[in-house]
Amino acid sequence: MLQIKTIKESPEWVIERLAVKRFDAKEIVGQLQAIDQERRKTKAELDNVLAQSNQIAKTIGQMFKSGQAEQATQAKEQAAQLKELSAQLDAQLAELEAQQHKLLVQLPNLPHASVPQGRSAQDNEVVRAGGPEAKPMPEALPHWDLASRLDIIDFELGVKLTGAGFPVYKGKGARLQRALISFFLDRAEAAGFREVIPPLMVNEDSGFGTGQLPDKEGQMYHVGIDNLYLIPTAEVPITNIYRDTILKASELPVKNAGYTPCFRREAGSYGKDVRGLNRLHQFDKVEVVVVAHPEQSYAILEQMVEHVESLVRDLGLPYRILRLCGGDMGFTSALTYDFEVFSAAQDRWLEVSSVSNFEEFQSNRLKLRFKDEGDKKTTLAHTLNGSALALPRIVAALLENFQTPEGRVRVPQVLVPYTGFELL
């Protein structure tokens, strides 16, 4: 959530920056300015009334003691009127602050200065590419056919048990999933991330803290009786560990990693882009989350990008890194890098990771702050996260790119110690 201070001090700049995200903020910024002006006026009136009430309260007792009963009675009546007025002003102030909050949560995060202009994914900027040459293999089977032949992923059984988008991993397919999770977690630990196992459901406060709520309910699975939400990513519970927290500056950066299943409704998804593992309602992912000092956050973002790059590179997959344009960025992000791997059988790039800096946007919602030793002043921290990595499309790319002429699939060497086999 943007700070009202930023909007008050630089309204035109806020409007200009949000336009990069294809968001027209003129009306909301104007409303916020008007509400803030009225709020400050009401607050000044309330403070004045409270000051008068306090002054009168001090004199009433003295009047009674000195025999000024009539004046004391009049003062009590005046105090009662001021109390009623202060209650009215307090209610007005609360309503104005509620209106202000309702408008503030509608504004996306400001994009970083390096974010390119653009309307959609077609305008994203390729930062660099690596791995083997990305070339289609016309003879290769798509992963959904290959997985069926090898009997390692059963999509139809998932439909029977739950519905589309909930595959069942079997035998070596299940072992491959477990191998990837362990590999990603071990590499995260080696990079200095502490592993945590968070809950798979969160409350509304957690959803609000990282920006999923309000207005994103349609993409989350809701447990109505208990008013809880299945997590769309481990980012939500792990970042919320630090909600309403004041850290010491010396503790930063705080680096956590966690594996969780993720649950997304993906409403409106259909067509070839959702076949097989391309888009699921339940999938596994290892997430890395950092709470950082504002002066360090962009250097840490680059370190996180390098960490994810090392994973896809060591898996031997063709990959590219994109800097997202304003029109393709998420609501909460200030700068996002996407990782894509090439699907040889589908002849297309598949997104497998997003690594983002949210600056103070989430921290302002979370009330996540830090301060130096002995310093009374607190400062909003910066939060960052990244997929390291999401499994479904990684598995799809492994199946499609590493097929053998015999119809088997070669397992990348870095995974063999985890799988215990070299061929699927």
VOPAGU-2260 file (C-alpha; in pm, 1 decimal, decimal comma):
REM VOPAGU-2260
SITE   aa  ch    i         X         Y         Z
SITE  MET   A    0       0,0       0,0       0,0
SITE  LEU   A    1     131,2     344,4     -91,1
SITE  GLN   A    2     186,1     592,6     188,6
SITE  ILE   A    3     -48,0     891,9     194,6
SITE  LYS   A    4     260,5    1106,3     257,8
SITE  THR   A    5     397,4    1012,9     -85,7
SITE  ILE   A    6      70,5    1106,9    -255,1
SITE  LYS   A    7      42,0    1436,5     -65,0
SITE  GLU   A    8     397,9    1541,0    -147,9
SITE  SER   A    9     411,5    1427,0    -512,9
SITE  PRO   A   10      61,0    1365,8    -655,3
SITE  GLU   A   11     152,1    1431,5   -1018,3
SITE  TRP   A   12     457,4    1207,7    -996,0
SITE  VAL   A   13     246,2     924,4    -849,1
SITE  ILE   A   14      -2,8     959,4   -1134,8
SITE  GLU   A   15     280,8     958,3   -1388,1
SITE  ARG   A   16     450,0     650,1   -1242,0
SITE  LEU   A   17     127,7     449,9   -1215,6
SITE  ALA   A   18      53,4     529,3   -1579,8
SITE  VAL   A   19     353,5     307,2   -1661,8
SITE  LYS   A   20     146,0      22,7   -1516,8
SITE  ARG   A   21    -145,3     126,7   -1737,5
SITE  PHE   A   22    -329,2     247,6   -1427,6
SITE  ASP   A   23    -510,6     581,4   -1437,9
SITE  ALA   A   24    -475,7     718,0   -1085,7
SITE  LYS   A   25    -597,3    1074,2   -1143,7
SITE  GLU   A   26    -942,0    1031,6    -992,0
SITE  ILE   A   27    -828,5     833,9    -687,1
SITE  VAL   A   28    -535,0    1066,7    -617,7
SITE  GLY   A   29    -770,8    1366,4    -640,1
SITE  GLN   A   30   -1015,0    1204,6    -400,3
SITE  LEU   A   31    -734,9    1120,6    -159,3
SITE  GLN   A   32    -611,4    1479,8    -161,1
SITE  ALA   A   33    -961,1    1610,3     -86,1
SITE  ILE   A   34   -1019,2    1353,2     189,8
SITE  ASP   A   35    -681,8    1422,7     345,8
SITE  GLN   A   36    -752,6    1795,0     352,8
SITE  GLU   A   37   -1089,0    1732,3     522,7
SITE  ARG   A   38    -927,8    1481,5     758,9
SITE  ARG   A   39    -664,2    1728,8     872,6
SITE  LYS   A   40    -930,0    1996,6     922,6
SITE  THR   A   41   -1145,0    1759,3    1128,5
SITE  LYS   A   42    -844,4    1645,8    1330,9
SITE  ALA   A   43    -755,6    2008,3    1413,5
SITE  GLU   A   44   -1114,2    2075,5    1525,4
SITE  LEU   A   45   -1114,6    1762,5    1738,6
SITE  ASP   A   46    -785,1    1853,0    1901,5
SITE  ASN   A   47    -918,1    2201,8    1979,0
SITE  VAL   A   48   -1239,0    2063,3    2134,6
SITE  LEU   A   49   -1043,2    1814,1    2344,5
SITE  ALA   A   50    -812,0    2089,3    2463,8
SITE  GLN   A   51   -1113,3    2300,9    2567,7
SITE  SER   A   52   -1267,6    2003,0    2747,3
SITE  ASN   A   53    -948,0    1936,8    2939,1
SITE  GLN   A   54    -921,7    2302,4    3040,6
SITE  ILE   A   55   -1282,4    2316,6    3162,4
SITE  ALA   A   56   -1245,9    1988,6    3352,8
SITE  LYS   A   57    -957,9    2137,3    3548,4
SITE  THR   A   58   -1163,0    2442,1    3655,4
SITE  ILE   A   59   -1494,2    2277,1    3756,7
SITE  GLY   A   60   -1363,2    2138,6    4083,0
SITE  GLN   A   61   -1199,3    2468,2    4173,5
SITE  MET   A   62   -1527,3    2653,3    4111,1
SITE  PHE   A   63   -1720,2    2424,6    4348,0
SITE  LYS   A   64   -1453,5    2462,4    4616,0
SITE  SER   A   65   -1459,3    2842,3    4590,2
SITE  GLY   A   66   -1840,1    2856,8    4614,6
SITE  GLN   A   67   -1904,2    2932,0    4246,5
SITE  ALA   A   68   -2172,3    2665,5    4212,9
SITE  GLU   A   69   -2367,4    2837,8    3936,0
SITE  GLN   A   70   -2054,4    2890,0    3722,8
SITE  ALA   A   71   -1949,0    2528,6    3789,5
SITE  THR   A   72   -2288,6    2401,0    3674,6
SITE  GLN   A   73   -2263,1    2606,5    3353,3
SITE  ALA   A   74   -1908,7    2470,4    3298,9
SITE  LYS   A   75   -2036,5    2114,1    3340,0
SITE  GLU   A   76   -2305,0    2179,1    3077,9
SITE  GLN   A   77   -2042,8    2323,9    2843,1
SITE  ALA   A   78   -1818,7    2021,6    2906,3
SITE  ALA   A   79   -2107,6    1789,0    2820,6
SITE  GLN   A   80   -2167,6    1976,2    2493,3
SITE  LEU   A   81   -1796,8    1957,9    2408,5
SITE  LYS   A   82   -1794,1    1585,6    2485,7
SITE  GLU   A   83   -2083,4    1530,7    2246,0
SITE  LEU   A   84   -1909,6    1742,3    1980,9
SITE  SER   A   85   -1582,7    1552,6    2024,8
SITE  ALA   A   86   -1767,3    1221,7    1977,3
SITE  GLN   A   87   -1918,9    1353,8    1652,3
SITE  LEU   A   88   -1581,0    1476,6    1529,2
SITE  ASP   A   89   -1415,0    1149,2    1627,6
SITE  ALA   A   90   -1675,6     955,5    1426,6
SITE  GLN   A   91   -1624,2    1188,6    1129,0
SITE  LEU   A   92   -1248,9    1138,8    1151,8
SITE  ALA   A   93   -1285,9     760,6    1164,0
SITE  GLU   A   94   -1511,9     769,0     857,4
SITE  LEU   A   95   -1265,8     986,2     664,6
SITE  GLU   A   96    -978,2     755,2     754,4
SITE  ALA   A   97   -1183,4     455,3     641,6
SITE  GLN   A   98   -1255,0     628,3     308,7
SITE  GLN   A   99    -887,0     710,5     272,5
SITE  HIS   A  100    -785,3     350,3     340,7
SITE  LYS   A  101   -1043,0     215,3      95,2
SITE  LEU   A  102    -895,8     433,1    -180,3
SITE  LEU   A  103    -531,7     367,8     -90,2
SITE  VAL   A  104    -567,7     -10,3    -122,6
SITE  GLN   A  105    -692,0      36,0    -480,0
SITE  LEU   A  106    -362,6     189,6    -593,0
SITE  PRO   A  107     -91,7     -47,0    -723,4
SITE  ASN   A  108     269,9     -16,1    -623,9
SITE  LEU   A  109     482,3     240,9    -804,5
SITE  PRO   A  110     705,2      79,9   -1069,1
SITE  HIS   A  111    1080,8     119,8   -1041,9
SITE  ALA   A  112    1243,5     367,0   -1280,8
SITE  SER   A  113    1396,4      79,2   -1480,6
SITE  VAL   A  114    1057,5     -74,5   -1565,9
SITE  PRO   A  115    1004,4     -50,2   -1943,2
SITE  GLN   A  116     691,2      94,3   -2097,2
SITE  GLY   A  117     457,4    -161,7   -2247,3
SITE  ARG   A  118     105,2    -295,4   -2262,6
SITE  SER   A  119     146,5    -672,3   -2233,2
SITE  ALA   A  120     386,8    -965,9   -2215,9
SITE  GLN   A  121     483,2    -896,2   -2575,8
SITE  ASP   A  122     660,0    -580,9   -2455,7
SITE  ASN   A  123     871,6    -744,3   -2185,2
SITE  GLU   A  124    1245,3    -690,1   -2214,7
SITE  VAL   A  125    1480,3    -989,0   -2252,7
SITE  VAL   A  126    1768,2    -927,5   -2011,8
SITE  ARG   A  127    1971,4   -1234,8   -2103,0
SITE  ALA   A  128    1941,3   -1597,0   -2209,8
SITE  GLY   A  129    2137,3   -1909,5   -2128,9
SITE  GLY   A  130    2152,3   -2287,1   -2133,4
SITE  PRO   A  131    2138,8   -2502,2   -2447,4
SITE  GLU   A  132    2003,1   -2360,5   -2770,5
SITE  ALA   A  133    1627,1   -2313,6   -2760,5
SITE  LYS   A  134    1502,6   -2507,7   -3061,1
SITE  PRO   A  135    1182,9   -2699,5   -3126,8
SITE  MET   A  136    1186,9   -3079,4   -3160,9
SITE  PRO   A  137     905,1   -3168,7   -3404,1
SITE  GLU   A  138     943,6   -3537,9   -3324,6
SITE  ALA   A  139     918,3   -3483,4   -2949,0
SITE  LEU   A  140     602,5   -3576,8   -2763,6
SITE  PRO   A  141     430,0   -3309,9   -2552,2
SITE  HIS   A  142     474,3   -3379,2   -2184,0
SITE  TRP   A  143     112,0   -3483,4   -2127,5
SITE  ASP   A  144     143,9   -3766,7   -2381,9
SITE  LEU   A  145     489,0   -3867,9   -2261,9
SITE  ALA   A  146     384,7   -3869,2   -1896,6
SITE  SER   A  147      89,7   -4091,8   -1982,6
SITE  ARG   A  148     307,4   -4336,9   -2176,6
SITE  LEU   A  149     559,0   -4356,4   -1893,6
SITE  ASP   A  150     276,4   -4379,6   -1638,4
SITE  ILE   A  151     430,5   -4112,6   -1415,1
SITE  ILE   A  152     154,1   -3847,6   -1417,1
SITE  ASP   A  153    -216,0   -3930,6   -1437,7
SITE  PHE   A  154    -428,6   -3634,0   -1540,0
SITE  GLU   A  155    -751,8   -3829,8   -1577,7
SITE  LEU   A  156    -723,4   -3979,8   -1232,6
SITE  GLY   A  157    -686,2   -3627,0   -1095,9
SITE  VAL   A  158   -1010,1   -3530,5   -1272,4
SITE  LYS   A  159   -1182,2   -3829,4   -1112,5
SITE  LEU   A  160   -1057,8   -3744,9    -763,5
SITE  THR   A  161   -1098,1   -3367,7    -772,6
SITE  GLY   A  162   -1125,6   -3205,1   -1115,1
SITE  ALA   A  163    -913,5   -3065,0   -1396,0
SITE  GLY   A  164    -588,7   -2907,5   -1283,3
SITE  PHE   A  165    -517,5   -3157,7   -1003,7
SITE  PRO   A  166    -283,8   -3424,6   -1148,7
SITE  VAL   A  167    -171,9   -3738,9    -966,3
SITE  TYR   A  168     204,3   -3809,6    -970,6
SITE  LYS   A  169     292,8   -4178,2    -961,8
SITE  GLY   A  170     606,0   -4388,8    -921,4
SITE  LYS   A  171     907,3   -4217,9   -1072,4
SITE  GLY   A  172     694,9   -3910,9   -1139,4
SITE  ALA   A  173     632,3   -3871,0    -766,8
SITE  ARG   A  174    1000,9   -3937,3    -694,9
SITE  LEU   A  175    1098,4   -3667,3    -946,7
SITE  GLN   A  176     873,7   -3417,9    -770,0
SITE  ARG   A  177    1033,3   -3498,5    -435,7
SITE  ALA   A  178    1380,6   -3479,9    -589,7
SITE  LEU   A  179    1320,1   -3133,5    -731,9
SITE  ILE   A  180    1182,8   -3004,3    -401,7
SITE  SER   A  181    1483,8   -3137,9    -210,1
SITE  PHE   A  182    1727,0   -3002,7    -469,0
SITE  PHE   A  183    1572,7   -2655,3    -459,7
SITE  LEU   A  184    1562,6   -2649,3     -78,5
SITE  ASP   A  185    1922,2   -2766,8     -45,4
SITE  ARG   A  186    2037,6   -2499,1    -285,9
SITE  ALA   A  187    1837,5   -2234,7     -98,6
SITE  GLU   A  188    1998,7   -2339,4     228,3
SITE  ALA   A  189    2343,7   -2322,0      68,2
SITE  ALA   A  190    2257,7   -1966,7     -43,2
SITE  GLY   A  191    2184,4   -1861,9     314,2
SITE  PHE   A  192    1806,9   -1905,7     329,8
SITE  ARG   A  193    1651,8   -2055,6     643,0
SITE  GLU   A  194    1391,6   -2322,7     570,1
SITE  VAL   A  195    1046,1   -2280,7     721,7
SITE  ILE   A  196     730,5   -2490,7     685,3
SITE  PRO   A  197     435,4   -2249,6     703,9
SITE  PRO   A  198      61,2   -2319,0     726,1
SITE  LEU   A  199    -121,0   -2386,6     399,6
SITE  MET   A  200    -414,1   -2166,4     501,5
SITE  VAL   A  201    -406,8   -1802,0     605,3
SITE  ASN   A  202    -649,1   -1551,7     754,6
SITE  GLU   A  203    -770,9   -1226,0     600,3
SITE  ASP   A  204    -502,0   -1018,0     770,3
SITE  SER   A  205    -231,7   -1227,4     604,4
SITE  GLY   A  206    -401,2   -1201,8     266,2
SITE  PHE   A  207    -421,7    -824,7     304,2
SITE  GLY   A  208     -60,5    -795,9     421,2
SITE  THR   A  209      90,7    -928,4      98,9
SITE  GLY   A  210    -168,5    -775,8    -134,4
SITE  GLN   A  211    -393,9   -1068,8    -226,6
SITE  LEU   A  212    -686,6    -909,1     -43,7
SITE  PRO   A  213    -902,9    -719,9    -105,7
SITE  ASP   A  214   -1015,7    -769,5    -466,4
SITE  LYS   A  215    -821,2   -1092,4    -539,5
SITE  GLU   A  216   -1062,7   -1326,1    -363,4
SITE  GLY   A  217   -1172,0   -1472,1    -696,9
SITE  GLN   A  218    -829,5   -1628,7    -751,2
SITE  MET   A  219    -808,0   -1788,7    -406,4
SITE  TYR   A  220    -979,9   -2092,5    -259,0
SITE  HIS   A  221   -1186,9   -1982,4      39,7
SITE  VAL   A  222   -1278,8   -2201,8     337,5
SITE  GLY   A  223   -1605,1   -2029,1     417,1
SITE  ILE   A  224   -1693,0   -2169,5     758,6
SITE  ASP   A  225   -1357,9   -2068,0     909,0
SITE  ASN   A  226   -1300,7   -1768,0     681,1
SITE  LEU   A  227    -954,6   -1890,1     580,5
SITE  TYR   A  228    -782,5   -1895,4     241,6
SITE  LEU   A  229    -569,4   -2169,6      85,8
SITE  ILE   A  230    -235,6   -2010,1       2,8
SITE  PRO   A  231    -163,8   -1919,4    -362,1
SITE  THR   A  232     209,1   -1916,2    -277,9
SITE  ALA   A  233     433,4   -1959,4      26,4
SITE  GLU   A  234     511,7   -1588,2      -5,3
SITE  VAL   A  235     190,5   -1511,8     184,0
SITE  PRO   A  236     249,0   -1697,6     513,2
SITE  ILE   A  237     628,7   -1654,9     512,9
SITE  THR   A  238     618,7   -1278,1     460,8
SITE  ASN   A  239     342,6   -1247,4     720,8
SITE  ILE   A  240     571,4   -1401,5     981,9
SITE  TYR   A  241     697,9   -1043,8    1018,3
SITE  ARG   A  242     360,9    -866,9    1025,6
SITE  ASP   A  243     342,4    -611,0    1310,1
SITE  THR   A  244     713,3    -662,4    1376,3
SITE  ILE   A  245     998,0    -420,9    1442,9
SITE  LEU   A  246    1331,9    -576,9    1348,6
SITE  LYS   A  247    1677,6    -456,8    1438,4
SITE  ALA   A  248    1871,5    -311,2    1145,9
SITE  SER   A  249    2151,8    -553,0    1231,6
SITE  GLU   A  250    1915,2    -846,9    1162,4
SITE  LEU   A  251    1866,8    -747,8     798,9
SITE  PRO   A  252    1849,7    -907,8     553,5
SITE  VAL   A  253    1621,7   -1182,6     686,3
SITE  LYS   A  254    1619,0   -1469,8     435,0
SITE  ASN   A  255    1365,3   -1754,0     445,3
SITE  ALA   A  256    1275,2   -2034,6     206,0
SITE  GLY   A  257     983,3   -2271,3     213,8
SITE  TYR   A  258     828,3   -2551,9      14,9
SITE  THR   A  259     449,5   -2565,3      -2,1
SITE  PRO   A  260     173,9   -2682,9    -228,9
SITE  CYS   A  261       6,6   -2377,8    -384,9
SITE  PHE   A  262    -361,7   -2340,9    -468,1
SITE  ARG   A  263    -499,8   -2111,6    -738,2
SITE  ARG   A  264    -844,0   -2106,8    -892,4
SITE  GLU   A  265    -708,9   -1966,4   -1221,0
SITE  ALA   A  266   -1058,7   -1853,0   -1312,8
SITE  GLY   A  267   -1108,2   -1796,8   -1683,5
SITE  SER   A  268    -809,2   -2009,6   -1792,9
SITE  TYR   A  269    -872,0   -2232,3   -2091,7
SITE  GLY   A  270    -725,9   -2354,2   -2422,0
SITE  LYS   A  271    -392,2   -2506,9   -2517,2
SITE  ASP   A  272    -200,8   -2294,8   -2265,0
SITE  VAL   A  273    -355,4   -2492,8   -1979,8
SITE  ARG   A  274    -296,8   -2845,3   -2112,3
SITE  GLY   A  275    -109,1   -3091,0   -1896,1
SITE  LEU   A  276     114,8   -2915,4   -1644,6
SITE  ASN   A  277      99,9   -2574,9   -1810,7
SITE  ARG   A  278    -152,7   -2435,2   -1563,8
SITE  LEU   A  279    -274,3   -2613,2   -1251,7
SITE  HIS   A  280    -500,8   -2541,3    -958,1
SITE  GLN   A  281    -263,8   -2721,1    -718,9
SITE  PHE   A  282     112,3   -2732,5    -766,9
SITE  ASP   A  283     435,6   -2750,8    -568,8
SITE  LYS   A  284     679,0   -2463,4    -534,1
SITE  VAL   A  285     983,2   -2357,4    -334,5
SITE  GLU   A  286     971,4   -1987,8    -250,6
SITE  VAL   A  287    1249,5   -1760,1    -127,6
SITE  VAL   A  288    1149,6   -1452,4      73,8
SITE  VAL   A  289    1369,9   -1166,1     195,9
SITE  VAL   A  290    1311,4    -874,6     431,1
SITE  ALA   A  291    1577,4    -617,1     346,9
SITE  HIS   A  292    1710,6    -274,0     430,1
SITE  PRO   A  293    1587,1     -26,6     164,7
SITE  GLU   A  294    1945,1      57,6      70,2
SITE  GLN   A  295    2025,2    -308,0       4,6
SITE  SER   A  296    1708,0    -438,6    -156,5
SITE  TYR   A  297    1801,6    -396,3    -523,2
SITE  ALA   A  298    2142,9    -556,0    -474,7
SITE  ILE   A  299    1962,4    -844,3    -302,1
SITE  LEU   A  300    1714,2    -863,9    -589,9
SITE  GLU   A  301    2005,4    -923,2    -828,8
SITE  GLN   A  302    2143,3   -1191,9    -595,3
SITE  MET   A  303    1804,4   -1363,4    -596,1
SITE  VAL   A  304    1794,3   -1351,0    -976,3
SITE  GLU   A  305    2141,6   -1508,7    -987,7
SITE  HIS   A  306    2026,9   -1779,7    -745,8
SITE  VAL   A  307    1727,2   -1874,7    -960,4
SITE  GLU   A  308    1940,9   -1857,7   -1273,7
SITE  SER   A  309    2185,8   -2107,2   -1122,2
SITE  LEU   A  310    1898,7   -2353,9   -1070,1
SITE  VAL   A  311    1767,2   -2351,1   -1427,0
SITE  ARG   A  312    2121,0   -2346,2   -1565,4
SITE  ASP   A  313    2224,1   -2652,2   -1361,0
SITE  LEU   A  314    1911,8   -2835,9   -1471,3
SITE  GLY   A  315    2040,6   -2792,9   -1826,1
SITE  LEU   A  316    1733,7   -2614,9   -1961,0
SITE  PRO   A  317    1728,2   -2336,7   -2220,9
SITE  TYR   A  318    1617,0   -2024,9   -2035,8
SITE  ARG   A  319    1575,1   -1653,2   -2062,5
SITE  ILE   A  320    1526,4   -1376,4   -1809,2
SITE  LEU   A  321    1273,5   -1099,8   -1874,5
SITE  ARG   A  322    1227,3    -762,4   -1710,9
SITE  LEU   A  323     851,5    -715,4   -1706,3
SITE  CYS   A  324     705,1    -405,1   -1865,3
SITE  GLY   A  325     459,7    -186,9   -1676,2
SITE  GLY   A  326     154,2    -339,9   -1841,3
SITE  ASP   A  327     249,6    -695,5   -1742,9
SITE  MET   A  328     355,2    -629,9   -1384,9
SITE  GLY   A  329     174,2    -743,6   -1074,6
SITE  PHE   A  330     -25,9    -511,9    -851,6
SITE  THR   A  331     222,9    -520,1    -562,8
SITE  SER   A  332     556,6    -528,2    -745,9
SITE  ALA   A  333     800,9    -242,6    -805,3
SITE  LEU   A  334    1025,8    -449,7   -1033,2
SITE  THR   A  335     985,8    -809,3   -1152,4
SITE  TYR   A  336    1210,0   -1047,3   -1341,8
SITE  ASP   A  337    1044,9   -1350,6   -1498,4
SITE  PHE   A  338    1231,1   -1671,1   -1583,5
SITE  GLU   A  339    1113,6   -1877,0   -1876,5
SITE  VAL   A  340    1233,6   -2217,8   -1996,5
SITE  PHE   A  341    1187,6   -2343,7   -2349,9
SITE  SER   A  342     940,8   -2621,4   -2419,5
SITE  ALA   A  343    1084,3   -2820,8   -2709,4
SITE  ALA   A  344     767,8   -3013,9   -2795,6
SITE  GLN   A  345     529,3   -2718,6   -2757,8
SITE  ASP   A  346     774,3   -2475,6   -2922,9
SITE  ARG   A  347     705,1   -2206,2   -2664,3
SITE  TRP   A  348     850,4   -2043,6   -2356,8
SITE  LEU   A  349     706,1   -2139,8   -2018,2
SITE  GLU   A  350     725,4   -1910,8   -1715,5
SITE  VAL   A  351     876,6   -2093,2   -1417,5
SITE  SER   A  352     968,2   -1811,3   -1179,1
SITE  SER   A  353     901,7   -1449,0   -1090,0
SITE  VAL   A  354    1149,9   -1263,4    -871,5
SITE  SER   A  355    1023,1    -929,6    -740,7
SITE  ASN   A  356    1108,0    -635,6    -519,3
SITE  PHE   A  357     800,9    -486,9    -353,0
SITE  GLU   A  358     997,9    -209,8    -181,7
SITE  GLU   A  359     782,6     -81,7     110,5
SITE  PHE   A  360     444,4    -159,7     -48,6
SITE  GLN   A  361     383,5    -482,6     144,1
SITE  SER   A  362     565,5    -356,2     454,2
SITE  ASN   A  363     326,7     -63,1     483,2
SITE  ARG   A  364      34,2    -306,6     489,1
SITE  LEU   A  365     219,1    -542,9     722,5
SITE  LYS   A  366     350,5    -268,6     953,4
SITE  LEU   A  367     689,3    -434,8     908,8
SITE  ARG   A  368     959,5    -197,8    1028,2
SITE  PHE   A  369    1317,1    -187,3    1151,6
SITE  LYS   A  370    1532,1      47,4    1353,5
SITE  ASP   A  371    1894,3      91,1    1452,7
SITE  GLU   A  372    2011,8      10,9    1804,1
SITE  GLY   A  373    1921,4     296,5    2037,4
SITE  ASP   A  374    1718,2     474,8    1769,9
SITE  LYS   A  375    1353,4     553,0    1848,8
SITE  LYS   A  376    1260,3     612,9    1484,5
SITE  THR   A  377    1137,8     314,7    1282,3
SITE  THR   A  378    1158,4     271,1     904,7
SITE  LEU   A  379     956,7      50,0     670,7
SITE  ALA   A  380    1160,4    -245,9     546,4
SITE  HIS   A  381    1160,2    -371,1     187,1
SITE  THR   A  382    1024,3    -716,2     100,5
SITE  LEU   A  383    1126,1    -939,6    -189,4
SITE  ASN   A  384    1036,7   -1287,8    -303,8
SITE  GLY   A  385    1093,5   -1531,5    -585,0
SITE  SER   A  386     995,7   -1875,7    -708,3
SITE  ALA   A  387    1296,3   -2102,7    -671,7
SITE  LEU   A  388    1132,2   -2285,4    -839,1
SITE  ALA   A  389     772,9   -2371,0    -937,3
SITE  LEU   A  390     766,6   -2737,7   -1033,7
SITE  PRO   A  391     496,4   -2802,9   -1297,8
SITE  ARG   A  392     650,7   -2626,9   -1597,8
SITE  ILE   A  393    1001,3   -2730,3   -1491,4
SITE  VAL   A  394     881,7   -3091,1   -1506,9
SITE  ALA   A  395     711,4   -3024,2   -1841,9
SITE  ALA   A  396    1034,3   -2881,8   -1985,1
SITE  LEU   A  397    1243,8   -3167,5   -1846,6
SITE  LEU   A  398    1013,5   -3426,3   -2004,1
SITE  GLU   A  399    1000,0   -3252,3   -2340,9
SITE  ASN   A  400    1364,4   -3145,6   -2372,4
SITE  PHE   A  401    1533,2   -3461,4   -2241,6
SITE  GLN   A  402    1345,6   -3728,8   -2434,8
SITE  THR   A  403    1553,4   -4013,0   -2576,2
SITE  PRO   A  404    1495,6   -4191,1   -2909,3
SITE  GLU   A  405    1378,5   -4491,4   -2707,4
SITE  GLY   A  406    1091,3   -4293,7   -2556,3
SITE  ARG   A  407    1251,7   -4248,9   -2213,7
SITE  VAL   A  408    1351,5   -3926,8   -2040,2
SITE  ARG   A  409    1704,1   -3853,6   -1918,2
SITE  VAL   A  410    1722,3   -3710,2   -1565,3
SITE  PRO   A  411    1959,6   -3409,9   -1523,5
SITE  GLN   A  412    2279,1   -3513,0   -1343,7
SITE  VAL   A  413    2217,4   -3272,0   -1054,0
SITE  LEU   A  414    1896,0   -3461,1    -974,7
SITE  VAL   A  415    2029,2   -3817,3    -996,6
SITE  PRO   A  416    2154,3   -3819,1    -633,1
SITE  TYR   A  417    1799,3   -3726,4    -531,5
SITE  THR   A  418    1605,1   -3957,5    -767,0
SITE  GLY   A  419    1833,1   -4260,0    -749,3
SITE  PHE   A  420    1779,1   -4322,5   -1121,8
SITE  GLU   A  421    1898,4   -4165,7   -1449,4
SITE  LEU   A  422    1603,2   -4245,2   -1673,4
SITE  LEU   A  423    1229,5   -4206,5   -1636,7
